[in-house]
Amino acid sequence: MKLFGVDVGGTFTDVIYNDTEKRMTAIHKVPTTLEDPSNGVVQGILELCERQNIEKSEIDHVFHGTTIATNAILEYDGAKTGMLTTEGYRDIIHIGRHQRPQNHSIMQDIPWQARPLVQRRNRLAVAERMGPAKDQIIKSLDEDQVRGAVATLKEKGVDSIIVNFLFSYINPSHEQRAKEIIEEEYPEAFVTISSEVSPQFREFERFTTASINGFVGPKVKHYIQNLEHSLKDNGISAELHIMASNGGVATPKTVSEKPVNTLLSGPAAGILGGAWAGELTNRQKLITFDVGGTSADIGIITDSGYSESSARDTWIAGYPVMVPMIDIHTIGAGGGSIAHIDEGGAFKVGPRSAGSRPGPACYGHGGLKPTVSDANVVLGRIDEHNFLGGEMSIYTNAAYKVIDELAEQLELTRERTAEGILQIMNNNMANAIRERTIQKGEDPREFSLVAFGGAGPLHAVDVAKILNIPEVIIPLYPGINSATGLLTTDLKYDVIKTEFMLSTNMDFERLNQDYQTLESQLVNQLKEDGVAENEIQIHRSADARYAGQGYELRIELPSGNLNEETISEAFTSFHESHKGEYGHNFLESPIEIVNIRVTGTGYMPKIEKQAINHEFQLEDAFLKKGETIFNINGNLEKVETKFYQREKIPGDTEFHGPCIVLQKDTTTVIPPGCTAYIEEFGNMIIKVGA
């Protein structure tokens, strides 16, 4: 199998090629084409094909991580949307739950009010009402009113129409009929109904999730169609699959219908790439540390794998989202993060970023603000002659100039200012890791830190020192780790149904029937995607809580017919999970199953393990010696530092800091007192010194 993984970032588009039969891997990076990212995707594939003499027609699969949906919501740059909703509920997505993002602030930003996904004038109410009981219809749908509302929205020029009706997660018939009418009256519109996107209780979150789908939908659908056509026009007939937020890939058709499922497409692939690096080196407890140009993404992997976000803490750009997502914590910290003095006189780094254009001053694209990358240049940690494999120049004097300007304001030296920028940046990232570990009962000292992204390996050891993490793992291709992660996963779909069933009054006939219905739905979906039945796996779970609680925890359920014995084992697991999450449990309290879930996976070909060559010696990798500035016991010292070329460091080799390891996709800093080791499959393991 010939596989391509392509991940689009804010600055670069990363490409990896793997021939599973020859066990051959090649990588490439091209600048992201912000006006149309699909151009960079195709360009990266074609250039790598040319460099490696790969026949385009022989490519079997292209796996793609996209930021289109993410950027549309972050930048508030989506479609002009309209909404049909139940009479009396026009303002649900404005009112929310009266949960203030900052409880005690009278001057705060409430995203769903400041930046509404659907303007109030485009939210139209129609007569209909479902009841909370199954198949209960309190008021029939007024189809003439729906047609009139659609005509009004068409006249207003909306591109996307969302249907959010009360209790549609129990009975979706009104939403489905409204969708049929919209498609009859306005076939050009992108249509979203909440019962298909997020068939769960909690109307504000369900309405908002559907609204996000409609807001980003036209842009994502156009992008996917454009990418498919561009690939075919350039002689690439491979199957295209898109990374979803749940850690699996999906078909272009599925993504075009439910683009909300791709909001964490790239970061999710990074978690998978980190897990792959851990698998190669037999580590299971991992903190993934993905630092790019604008942000740092933190993920946690334990013995049981990565965790999914829960309904209580799943937010994108300040909006609640109820779709399956890997639990990822993102902060505004990256190589392009701007160092500045705020209005109160405090020295801060980020969250504002210089982006890809103009980018850091050292890139030479006209950047005038001091950034983290500029600080690394000043401290000698980025080599001006070996950046991006020598394909991109670094302008050292430009970095000096912007750091000097900030140093003058701070009344510090150039070097102390640059080192201060890194200290602030590193502590911000360490605090983010604390939130996902210590504050959730996990000890970071028991984990390995897997660092990747263009800037992750530059900062990983310093962050590990702050948290007393004993070792750092740098994957073989850290700068394109998310692209690598794309080649490690399967087709994956999730379906969910709100159930509401108490442990004291179990209806096993209904529970088993509902699970069977969901499983059949997934099996049919995967078969439509071309997956053979023997390559389909079905996994059950449920969201449960003690009766009266506001939020729930995920528990696993066995396949087959559920009965008193099997459900009792699942409830025992819930008690244990509750104690692990909150520190206590209530063994005598009734447990309520809130939602039932089924995950279906279909096997996809994956990247193969590949031992690195041993034809080189360590001295072959030596490039030069240079002076690098390190903070040693609170003092800044210029230290003679060795520079190595990563590709020529053989396996089973140990070397010591201070040294800097250069490769095309990133730079790794190994401070004094640390030891690095290259393992069989290319991972660099850095033992963190005191």
C-alpha positions as CSV (number, residue, x, y, z in Angstrom):
1,M,0.0,0.0,0.0
2,K,1.2,3.5,-0.8
3,L,-0.2,6.0,1.7
4,F,0.0,9.8,2.0
5,G,-0.8,11.7,5.1
6,V,-1.2,15.5,4.7
7,D,-1.8,17.9,7.7
8,V,-2.5,21.6,7.1
9,G,-1.1,23.9,9.7
10,G,-1.1,27.7,10.0
11,T,2.4,28.1,8.6
12,F,3.2,24.8,6.8
13,T,1.5,21.9,5.2
14,D,3.1,18.7,6.3
15,V,3.3,15.6,4.0
16,I,4.4,12.1,4.8
17,Y,4.6,9.1,2.4
18,N,4.7,5.5,3.5
19,D,5.1,2.4,1.3
20,T,3.9,-0.4,3.6
21,E,5.4,-3.1,1.4
22,K,8.9,-1.6,1.1
23,R,8.7,-0.1,4.6
24,M,9.9,3.2,3.1
25,T,9.0,6.6,4.5
26,A,9.6,10.1,3.1
27,I,8.5,13.5,4.4
28,H,8.0,17.0,2.9
29,K,6.8,20.5,4.0
30,V,5.4,23.2,1.9
31,P,4.1,26.7,2.9
32,T,0.3,26.6,3.6
33,T,-1.6,28.3,0.9
34,L,-4.0,30.3,3.1
35,E,-6.2,31.5,0.3
36,D,-7.0,27.8,-0.6
37,P,-5.3,25.2,1.5
38,S,-6.1,22.5,-1.0
39,N,-3.5,24.0,-3.3
40,G,-0.8,23.4,-0.8
41,V,-2.1,19.8,-0.1
42,V,-1.9,18.9,-3.8
43,Q,1.4,20.7,-4.3
44,G,3.0,18.9,-1.3
45,I,1.9,15.5,-2.7
46,L,3.1,16.2,-6.2
47,E,6.5,17.5,-5.1
48,L,7.1,14.5,-2.8
49,C,6.1,12.2,-5.7
50,E,8.6,13.9,-7.9
51,R,11.4,13.8,-5.4
52,Q,10.8,10.1,-4.5
53,N,9.9,8.9,-8.0
54,I,6.4,7.9,-6.8
55,E,3.9,7.1,-9.6
56,K,0.8,9.2,-8.8
57,S,-1.6,6.6,-10.2
58,E,-0.3,4.0,-7.7
59,I,-1.2,6.0,-4.6
60,D,-3.8,4.0,-2.7
61,H,-5.0,6.4,0.1
62,V,-4.7,10.0,1.0
63,F,-5.4,10.8,4.7
64,H,-6.0,14.5,5.4
65,G,-6.1,16.7,8.5
66,T,-7.9,20.0,7.9
67,T,-8.3,23.2,9.8
68,I,-11.1,24.6,7.6
69,A,-13.9,24.1,10.1
70,T,-11.6,25.1,13.0
71,N,-10.5,28.4,11.4
72,A,-14.0,29.3,10.3
73,I,-15.3,29.2,13.9
74,L,-12.1,30.7,15.5
75,E,-12.1,33.5,13.0
76,Y,-15.9,33.9,13.0
77,D,-15.8,33.5,9.2
78,G,-18.6,31.1,8.3
79,A,-21.7,31.1,6.2
80,K,-24.7,33.4,6.5
81,T,-27.0,31.1,8.4
82,G,-30.7,30.9,9.1
83,M,-32.6,28.8,11.6
84,L,-36.0,27.3,12.0
85,T,-37.0,26.5,15.6
86,T,-40.0,25.7,17.8
87,E,-42.3,28.6,18.7
88,G,-41.1,30.2,21.9
89,Y,-37.5,29.0,21.6
90,R,-36.1,31.5,19.1
91,D,-33.5,32.8,21.6
92,I,-32.2,29.6,23.1
93,I,-28.8,30.0,21.4
94,H,-28.6,33.5,22.7
95,I,-29.7,32.9,26.3
96,G,-27.7,29.8,26.9
97,R,-27.7,28.6,30.5
98,H,-26.8,31.9,32.1
99,Q,-23.3,30.4,32.7
100,R,-20.9,33.3,32.6
101,P,-17.4,32.4,31.3
102,Q,-16.0,34.6,34.1
103,N,-18.4,34.4,37.0
104,H,-17.4,37.6,38.7
105,S,-16.7,39.9,35.7
106,I,-19.1,42.5,34.6
107,M,-17.0,43.2,31.5
108,Q,-16.6,39.9,29.7
109,D,-17.0,38.4,26.3
110,I,-19.8,35.9,25.9
111,P,-19.2,34.3,22.5
112,W,-22.7,33.1,21.7
113,Q,-24.0,36.6,22.3
114,A,-21.1,38.7,21.0
115,R,-20.7,36.6,17.9
116,P,-24.0,34.8,17.2
117,L,-23.8,31.9,14.8
118,V,-27.2,32.8,13.6
119,Q,-28.3,36.5,13.7
120,R,-31.6,37.0,15.5
121,R,-33.3,38.4,12.4
122,N,-32.6,35.1,10.7
123,R,-34.0,32.9,13.4
124,L,-37.6,32.1,12.6
125,A,-40.0,30.2,14.8
126,V,-42.7,27.7,13.4
127,A,-45.6,26.0,15.0
128,E,-44.7,22.5,16.1
129,R,-44.1,20.8,19.5
130,M,-42.8,17.3,20.4
131,G,-43.3,16.1,24.0
132,P,-40.7,14.5,26.2
133,A,-42.5,11.1,26.0
134,K,-41.7,8.8,23.1
135,D,-43.7,9.5,20.0
136,Q,-45.7,12.3,21.8
137,I,-46.7,15.0,19.4
138,I,-48.2,18.0,21.3
139,K,-48.6,20.2,18.1
140,S,-48.2,19.0,14.5
141,L,-45.7,20.7,12.3
142,D,-47.2,23.6,10.3
143,E,-45.7,22.8,6.9
144,D,-47.1,25.9,5.3
145,Q,-45.4,28.0,7.9
146,V,-42.1,26.1,7.2
147,R,-42.4,26.9,3.5
148,G,-43.0,30.5,4.2
149,A,-40.1,30.7,6.6
150,V,-37.8,29.0,4.0
151,A,-38.9,31.5,1.4
152,T,-38.1,34.4,3.8
153,L,-34.6,33.0,4.5
154,K,-34.0,32.4,0.8
155,E,-35.0,36.0,0.1
156,K,-32.5,37.1,2.8
157,G,-29.8,35.3,1.0
158,V,-28.8,32.8,3.7
159,D,-26.4,30.0,2.6
160,S,-27.2,27.5,5.3
161,I,-30.4,26.6,7.2
162,I,-30.4,24.9,10.6
163,V,-33.4,23.2,12.1
164,N,-33.5,23.1,15.9
165,F,-36.8,21.7,17.3
166,L,-37.5,20.9,20.9
167,F,-37.2,17.2,21.9
168,S,-36.1,16.2,18.4
169,Y,-33.6,13.8,20.0
170,I,-36.5,11.7,21.1
171,N,-38.6,12.0,17.9
172,P,-36.9,13.5,14.9
173,S,-39.9,13.3,12.5
174,H,-40.6,17.0,12.5
175,E,-37.0,18.0,11.8
176,Q,-36.8,15.4,9.1
177,R,-39.9,16.7,7.4
178,A,-38.7,20.3,7.7
179,K,-35.5,19.2,6.0
180,E,-37.4,17.7,3.1
181,I,-39.4,20.9,2.7
182,I,-36.2,23.0,2.7
183,E,-34.6,20.8,0.0
184,E,-37.8,21.2,-2.1
185,E,-38.0,24.9,-1.7
186,Y,-34.3,25.9,-1.5
187,P,-32.1,23.1,-2.8
188,E,-29.0,25.3,-2.9
189,A,-29.0,25.7,0.9
190,F,-26.8,23.7,3.1
191,V,-29.2,22.0,5.6
192,T,-28.5,20.8,9.1
193,I,-31.0,19.2,11.5
194,S,-30.0,18.8,15.2
195,S,-31.3,15.2,15.4
196,E,-28.7,14.1,12.9
197,V,-25.8,16.1,14.2
198,S,-26.2,15.7,18.0
199,P,-29.3,13.7,19.0
200,Q,-28.9,14.3,22.7
201,F,-30.7,16.2,25.5
202,R,-29.5,19.7,26.6
203,E,-31.2,21.9,24.0
204,F,-28.8,24.8,24.2
205,E,-25.8,22.6,23.5
206,R,-27.6,20.6,20.9
207,F,-28.9,23.8,19.2
208,T,-25.4,25.4,19.3
209,T,-23.7,22.2,17.9
210,A,-26.1,22.1,15.0
211,S,-25.6,25.8,14.4
212,I,-21.8,25.4,14.3
213,N,-22.3,22.6,11.7
214,G,-24.4,25.0,9.6
215,F,-22.0,27.9,10.1
216,V,-18.9,26.0,8.9
217,G,-20.8,23.6,6.6
218,P,-20.7,25.4,3.2
219,K,-17.0,26.3,3.5
220,V,-16.0,22.8,4.5
221,K,-18.2,21.2,1.8
222,H,-16.7,23.5,-0.9
223,Y,-13.2,22.8,0.3
224,I,-13.6,19.0,0.3
225,Q,-15.2,19.1,-3.2
226,N,-12.4,21.3,-4.5
227,L,-9.7,19.0,-3.0
228,E,-11.3,15.9,-4.5
229,H,-11.4,17.6,-8.0
230,S,-7.8,18.9,-7.7
231,L,-6.5,15.5,-6.8
232,K,-8.2,13.9,-9.7
233,D,-7.2,16.7,-12.1
234,N,-3.6,16.0,-11.2
235,G,-3.8,12.3,-11.8
236,I,-4.3,11.2,-8.2
237,S,-7.2,8.8,-8.0
238,A,-6.5,7.6,-4.4
239,E,-9.2,7.3,-1.9
240,L,-9.5,10.5,0.3
241,H,-10.3,10.3,4.0
242,I,-10.5,13.2,6.4
243,M,-9.5,13.1,10.0
244,A,-12.3,13.7,12.5
245,S,-12.2,14.9,16.1
246,N,-12.9,11.5,17.5
247,G,-9.5,10.0,16.5
248,G,-10.8,8.3,13.3
249,V,-11.1,9.2,9.7
250,A,-14.3,9.6,7.6
251,T,-15.2,9.8,4.0
252,P,-15.6,13.1,2.2
253,K,-19.3,12.6,1.9
254,T,-19.7,12.1,5.7
255,V,-17.5,15.1,6.5
256,S,-19.3,17.3,4.0
257,E,-22.6,16.5,5.8
258,K,-21.3,16.8,9.3
259,P,-18.2,19.1,9.2
260,V,-18.7,19.9,13.0
261,N,-17.0,16.5,13.5
262,T,-13.7,17.9,12.1
263,L,-13.2,20.8,14.5
264,L,-10.2,19.1,16.1
265,S,-9.0,17.3,13.0
266,G,-5.3,18.3,13.1
267,P,-4.8,18.2,16.9
268,A,-6.5,14.8,17.1
269,A,-4.1,13.4,14.5
270,G,-1.2,14.8,16.7
271,I,-2.5,12.8,19.7
272,L,-2.5,9.6,17.5
273,G,1.0,10.4,16.3
274,G,2.2,10.8,19.9
275,A,0.6,7.4,20.7
276,W,2.4,5.9,17.8
277,A,5.7,7.2,19.1
278,G,4.9,5.8,22.5
279,E,4.1,2.4,20.9
280,L,7.4,2.3,19.1
281,T,9.3,2.8,22.4
282,N,7.0,0.7,24.6
283,R,5.6,3.7,26.6
284,Q,1.9,3.9,27.5
285,K,1.6,6.9,29.9
286,L,2.3,9.9,27.7
287,I,1.7,13.6,27.7
288,T,1.6,14.8,24.1
289,F,3.0,18.2,23.6
290,D,2.3,19.7,20.2
291,V,3.7,23.2,19.7
292,G,3.3,25.0,16.4
293,G,3.4,28.6,15.3
294,T,0.3,29.9,17.1
295,S,-0.8,27.3,19.7
296,A,0.2,24.4,21.9
297,D,-2.0,21.4,22.2
298,I,-1.8,19.2,25.2
299,G,-3.2,15.6,25.3
300,I,-3.0,12.8,27.9
301,I,-2.6,9.1,27.1
302,T,-2.8,6.5,29.8
303,D,-2.8,2.7,30.0
304,S,-6.4,2.7,28.7
305,G,-5.6,5.0,25.8
306,Y,-6.6,8.6,25.1
307,S,-9.8,10.0,26.7
308,E,-12.8,11.8,25.1
309,S,-14.0,15.2,26.2
310,S,-17.1,15.2,28.3
311,A,-20.2,17.3,27.8
312,R,-19.3,19.6,30.7
313,D,-16.0,20.8,29.2
314,T,-16.2,20.5,25.4
315,W,-15.8,24.0,24.0
316,I,-14.5,25.4,20.7
317,A,-13.9,29.2,20.5
318,G,-16.2,29.6,23.5
319,Y,-19.1,27.7,22.1
320,P,-20.3,24.4,23.6
321,V,-20.0,21.4,21.3
322,M,-21.6,18.0,21.8
323,V,-19.9,15.7,19.3
324,P,-17.2,13.0,20.1
325,M,-13.8,14.6,20.5
326,I,-10.4,13.5,21.9
327,D,-9.7,15.5,25.1
328,I,-7.3,18.1,24.0
329,H,-6.3,21.3,25.8
330,T,-5.1,24.2,23.6
331,I,-3.4,27.4,24.7
332,G,-2.1,30.4,22.7
333,A,1.6,29.5,22.9
334,G,3.7,28.9,19.8
335,G,6.8,29.9,17.9
336,G,4.9,33.0,16.6
337,S,3.6,34.1,20.0
338,I,4.2,37.8,20.4
339,A,6.1,39.1,23.5
340,H,4.7,42.3,24.8
341,I,4.1,44.6,27.8
342,D,0.4,44.8,28.6
343,E,-1.6,47.8,29.8
344,G,-0.8,47.0,33.4
345,G,3.0,46.9,32.7
346,A,3.3,43.1,32.9
347,F,5.7,41.2,30.6
348,K,3.6,38.7,28.7
349,V,4.0,36.2,25.8
350,G,0.9,35.3,23.7
351,P,-1.8,34.5,23.0
352,R,-1.5,36.9,20.0
353,S,0.6,35.5,17.3
354,A,2.5,36.8,14.3
355,G,0.9,34.0,12.2
356,S,2.5,32.8,9.0
357,R,2.4,36.3,7.4
358,P,4.3,38.3,8.4
359,G,5.4,35.8,11.0
360,P,8.4,36.2,13.3
361,A,10.9,38.9,12.4
362,C,13.5,36.3,11.8
363,Y,11.5,34.8,8.9
364,G,12.2,38.0,6.9
365,H,8.6,38.5,5.8
366,G,8.3,41.9,7.4
367,G,7.4,40.9,11.0
368,L,8.0,43.8,13.4
369,K,7.0,42.2,16.7
370,P,9.3,40.1,19.0
371,T,8.2,36.5,19.1
372,V,9.3,33.2,20.7
373,S,11.1,32.2,17.5
374,D,13.1,35.5,17.6
375,A,14.1,34.8,21.2
376,N,15.3,31.3,20.2
377,V,17.4,32.9,17.4
378,V,19.0,35.4,19.9
379,L,19.9,32.6,22.3
380,G,21.6,30.6,19.5
381,R,19.0,27.8,19.5
382,I,18.0,28.1,15.9
383,D,20.7,27.9,13.2
384,E,20.3,30.5,10.5
385,H,21.9,28.2,7.9
386,N,20.0,25.0,8.6
387,F,16.4,26.0,9.1
388,L,13.8,23.9,7.2
389,G,16.7,21.8,6.0
390,G,18.4,24.9,4.5
391,E,15.4,25.7,2.4
392,M,14.4,28.8,4.4
393,S,16.7,31.6,5.5
394,I,16.7,33.0,9.0
395,Y,17.4,36.7,9.4
396,T,19.4,37.0,12.7
397,N,19.7,40.7,12.6
398,A,16.0,41.2,12.3
399,A,15.5,39.0,15.4
400,Y,18.1,41.1,17.3
401,K,16.4,44.3,16.4
402,V,12.9,43.4,17.7
403,I,14.3,41.8,20.9
404,D,16.4,44.9,21.5
405,E,13.4,47.1,21.2
406,L,11.5,45.1,23.8
407,A,14.7,44.9,26.0
408,E,14.9,48.7,26.0
409,Q,11.3,48.9,27.3
410,L,12.0,46.4,30.0
411,E,15.4,47.8,30.8
412,L,17.0,44.4,30.4
413,T,19.8,43.1,28.2
414,R,19.0,41.5,24.9
415,E,19.9,38.0,26.2
416,R,18.0,38.4,29.4
417,T,14.9,39.6,27.5
418,A,15.1,36.6,25.1
419,E,15.5,34.2,28.0
420,G,12.6,35.8,29.8
421,I,10.4,35.3,26.8
422,L,11.2,31.6,26.9
423,Q,10.7,31.3,30.6
424,I,7.2,32.9,30.4
425,M,6.3,30.7,27.4
426,N,7.6,27.5,29.1
427,N,5.7,28.2,32.3
428,N,2.5,28.9,30.4
429,M,2.8,25.5,28.8
430,A,3.7,23.8,32.0
431,N,0.6,25.3,33.7
432,A,-1.5,23.9,30.9
433,I,-0.1,20.4,31.5
434,R,-0.7,20.8,35.2
435,E,-4.4,21.4,34.5
436,R,-4.7,18.1,32.6
437,T,-2.6,16.1,35.0
438,I,-2.2,17.2,38.6
439,Q,-5.6,18.9,38.8
440,K,-7.1,15.6,37.5
441,G,-5.3,13.4,39.9
442,E,-2.5,12.3,37.6
443,D,1.2,12.6,38.5
444,P,3.2,14.0,35.6
445,R,6.4,12.4,37.0
446,E,4.9,9.0,35.9
447,F,4.6,10.1,32.3
448,S,6.9,10.6,29.3
449,L,6.5,13.9,27.4
450,V,6.2,13.3,23.7
451,A,7.2,16.6,22.0
452,F,6.4,17.4,18.4
453,G,5.3,20.2,16.1
454,G,7.7,22.8,14.7
455,A,8.5,24.3,18.1
456,G,7.7,21.5,20.6
457,P,11.3,19.9,20.7
458,L,12.8,23.4,21.2
459,H,11.0,23.8,24.5
460,A,10.2,20.2,25.7
461,V,13.2,19.6,28.0
462,D,12.7,23.0,29.8
463,V,9.0,22.3,30.3
464,A,9.8,18.7,31.5
465,K,12.2,20.2,34.1
466,I,9.5,22.5,35.5
467,L,7.2,19.5,36.0
468,N,9.8,17.0,37.0
469,I,8.9,14.8,34.1
470,P,11.8,12.3,33.8
471,E,12.1,11.9,30.0
472,V,11.2,13.5,26.7
473,I,10.4,11.5,23.6
474,I,11.1,13.2,20.2
475,P,9.6,11.2,17.3
476,L,11.6,10.6,14.2
477,Y,9.6,13.2,12.3
478,P,8.4,15.6,15.0
479,G,7.6,18.5,12.8
480,I,5.1,16.4,10.9
481,N,3.8,14.2,13.7
482,S,0.2,15.0,13.0
483,A,0.6,13.9,9.4
484,T,2.2,10.7,10.8
485,G,-0.8,10.2,13.1
486,L,-3.1,10.2,10.1
487,L,-1.5,7.0,9.0
488,T,-2.2,5.1,12.2
489,T,-6.0,5.2,12.5
490,D,-9.1,3.6,11.1
491,L,-12.5,4.7,9.7
492,K,-14.5,5.6,12.8
493,Y,-18.0,6.7,13.4
494,D,-20.0,7.3,16.5
495,V,-23.7,7.3,17.1
496,I,-25.6,8.2,20.2
497,K,-29.1,8.1,21.7
498,T,-30.4,9.7,24.8
499,E,-31.9,6.9,26.9
500,F,-32.7,8.0,30.5
501,M,-32.9,4.7,32.4
502,L,-32.5,4.1,36.1
503,S,-30.6,1.1,37.6
504,T,-33.6,0.5,39.8
505,N,-35.9,0.2,36.8
506,M,-34.0,-1.3,33.9
507,D,-35.9,-2.0,30.7
508,F,-33.5,-4.5,29.1
509,E,-35.8,-5.2,26.1
510,R,-35.7,-1.5,25.1
511,L,-32.0,-1.1,26.0
512,N,-30.9,-4.1,23.9
513,Q,-33.2,-3.1,21.0
514,D,-31.8,0.5,20.9
515,Y,-28.2,-0.8,20.9
516,Q,-29.0,-3.2,18.1
517,T,-30.6,-0.4,16.1
518,L,-27.5,1.8,16.5
519,E,-25.1,-1.0,15.7
520,S,-27.0,-1.9,12.5
521,Q,-26.9,1.8,11.5
522,L,-23.1,1.8,11.9
523,V,-22.5,-1.5,10.1
524,N,-24.5,-0.3,7.1
525,Q,-22.6,3.0,7.1
526,L,-19.2,1.3,7.1
527,K,-20.3,-1.2,4.4
528,E,-21.4,1.8,2.2
529,D,-17.9,3.1,2.7
530,G,-16.5,-0.2,1.3
531,V,-15.4,-1.9,4.5
532,A,-15.7,-5.7,4.5
533,E,-17.9,-7.0,7.3
534,N,-15.0,-9.0,8.9
535,E,-13.0,-5.7,9.2
536,I,-15.7,-3.9,11.2
537,Q,-15.5,-3.6,14.9
538,I,-18.3,-2.4,17.1
539,H,-17.8,-0.9,20.6
540,R,-20.5,0.0,23.1
541,S,-20.4,2.6,25.9
542,A,-22.8,4.7,27.9
543,D,-23.0,8.0,29.7
544,A,-24.1,7.5,33.3
545,R,-24.5,9.5,36.5
546,Y,-26.0,9.2,39.9
547,A,-29.6,10.2,39.9
548,G,-29.9,13.9,40.4
549,Q,-26.4,14.8,39.1
550,G,-25.9,17.3,36.4
551,Y,-23.2,15.6,34.4
552,E,-22.2,12.1,33.5
553,L,-19.2,9.8,33.1
554,R,-18.4,7.3,30.3
555,I,-18.6,3.6,31.1
556,E,-17.9,0.6,28.8
557,L,-20.6,-2.0,28.1
558,P,-20.1,-5.5,26.7
559,S,-21.5,-6.6,23.3
560,G,-24.3,-9.1,23.1
561,N,-27.5,-9.3,25.1
562,L,-27.4,-7.1,28.2
563,N,-28.9,-8.5,31.5
564,E,-28.7,-8.0,35.2
565,E,-25.3,-9.6,35.5
566,T,-23.6,-7.6,32.7
567,I,-25.1,-4.3,33.7
568,S,-24.1,-4.8,37.3
569,E,-20.5,-5.1,36.2
570,A,-20.8,-1.9,34.3
571,F,-22.3,-0.1,37.3
572,T,-19.4,-1.3,39.4
573,S,-17.1,0.3,36.9
574,F,-19.1,3.5,37.1
575,H,-18.6,3.6,40.9
576,E,-14.9,3.2,40.4
577,S,-14.7,5.9,37.7
578,H,-16.7,8.3,39.9
579,K,-14.2,7.8,42.7
580,G,-11.3,8.3,40.4
581,E,-12.7,11.5,38.9
582,Y,-14.2,13.1,42.1
583,G,-12.5,11.3,45.0
584,H,-15.7,9.7,46.3
585,N,-18.7,7.6,45.2
586,F,-22.2,6.6,46.5
587,L,-22.5,2.9,46.4
588,E,-26.2,2.9,47.5
589,S,-27.4,5.6,45.1
590,P,-29.3,4.7,41.9
591,I,-27.4,5.1,38.7
592,E,-29.0,6.7,35.6
593,I,-28.0,5.7,32.1
594,V,-28.3,9.0,30.2
595,N,-27.0,8.3,26.7
596,I,-26.1,5.1,25.0
597,R,-23.2,5.2,22.5
598,V,-21.9,2.9,19.8
599,T,-18.6,3.4,18.0
600,G,-17.9,1.5,14.7
601,T,-14.5,1.2,13.2
602,G,-13.5,-0.1,9.8
603,Y,-9.9,-1.3,9.2
604,M,-7.7,1.0,7.2
605,P,-4.1,0.3,6.1
606,K,-1.5,1.9,8.4
607,I,2.1,3.0,8.6
608,E,4.6,0.1,9.4
609,K,7.4,0.1,11.9
610,Q,10.7,0.9,10.2
611,A,14.1,0.5,11.9
612,I,16.5,3.4,11.1
613,N,19.8,2.7,9.4
614,H,23.1,2.1,11.2
615,E,25.4,3.0,8.4
616,F,26.5,6.2,10.1
617,Q,28.6,7.0,13.1
618,L,27.9,9.8,15.5
619,E,30.8,11.8,14.2
620,D,29.1,11.7,10.7
621,A,26.2,13.6,12.2
622,F,28.4,16.4,13.6
623,L,27.9,19.7,11.9
624,K,29.7,22.3,14.0
625,K,30.2,23.9,17.4
626,G,28.6,27.1,18.3
627,E,27.8,29.2,21.4
628,T,24.3,28.8,22.9
629,I,23.0,30.7,25.9
630,F,21.5,28.6,28.7
631,N,20.1,29.5,32.1
632,I,22.3,27.6,34.5
633,N,21.3,28.0,38.2
634,G,19.8,31.3,37.5
635,N,22.7,32.7,35.5
636,L,22.8,33.1,31.8
637,E,25.9,31.5,30.4
638,K,27.3,31.1,26.9
639,V,28.1,27.4,26.5
640,E,29.9,25.7,23.7
641,T,27.3,23.5,22.0
642,K,27.6,20.7,19.4
643,F,25.2,20.8,16.5
644,Y,24.1,17.4,15.0
645,Q,22.1,16.4,11.9
646,R,19.3,14.1,13.1
647,E,19.2,12.0,9.9
648,K,22.8,10.9,10.3
649,I,22.6,9.9,14.0
650,P,22.6,6.1,14.0
651,G,20.3,3.9,16.2
652,D,21.5,2.6,19.5
653,T,23.5,5.8,20.1
654,E,23.9,7.9,23.2
655,F,25.1,11.5,23.3
656,H,25.1,14.3,25.9
657,G,24.1,17.9,26.1
658,P,24.6,20.6,25.6
659,C,23.8,20.0,22.0
660,I,21.3,20.9,19.3
661,V,19.9,18.4,16.9
662,L,18.8,19.8,13.5
663,Q,16.4,18.3,11.0
664,K,14.2,19.6,8.3
665,D,11.0,19.7,10.3
666,T,12.2,21.0,13.7
667,T,15.1,21.7,16.1
668,T,15.7,19.8,19.3
669,V,17.5,21.5,22.2
670,I,19.3,19.2,24.7
671,P,20.5,21.4,27.6
672,P,23.6,20.7,29.7
673,G,23.2,17.8,32.1
674,C,20.8,15.9,29.8
675,T,21.5,12.7,27.9
676,A,19.9,11.6,24.6
677,Y,19.5,8.2,23.1
678,I,18.3,7.1,19.6
679,E,16.2,4.0,19.7
680,E,15.7,1.3,17.1
681,F,12.8,2.9,15.3
682,G,14.2,6.4,15.5
683,N,12.7,7.9,18.6
684,M,15.1,10.2,20.5
685,I,14.7,9.7,24.2
686,I,16.1,12.5,26.3
687,K,16.7,11.9,30.0
688,V,16.1,15.1,31.8
689,G,18.8,16.3,34.1
690,A,18.4,18.3,37.3
